């Protein structure tokens, strides 16, 4: 399951870097502070990254799965994948 990004964060991340306020940058940093890999950087580096970070949404996921009989099965999307696994099993 894909994690949900809060709408207010998406709106901030869709802004061009030069239009982000200090408050926008702090908001992004506070959200990303929940990631251990983000916390290893100094606060100054974190804020620098938050000035330029962009939001990208995964539109389509294609999964290719090999069944127990050896044939390949292709499906699209996260919800579809769960349904496909049930069909294969």
C-alpha positions, 0 to 999 in steps of 0.5 A: 500500500502506498503511503498517503501524503497530506494535501497541504504537503502536496500543495507546498511541494508543488510550489516552485522552490523560489516561492516557498516560504520559511514556514513551508520549508519548516513544514516539509522538514518536520514531516520528513523528520520522521524518516531515520535517513533524513535525521542523519543530516544536519538541520541546515542540510535538511532545510536545504533539501526541503527547499528543492524537494519535489512531489512526484506521484506514481501513476501506474505500477506494472507488476510481472509475476511468475506463477507456480506453473512458470507462466508470467502474469502481468497486472497494473496498479496496486489494487489490481496486484492484490486481486491478481495474487488471489487469481494466481494462488 
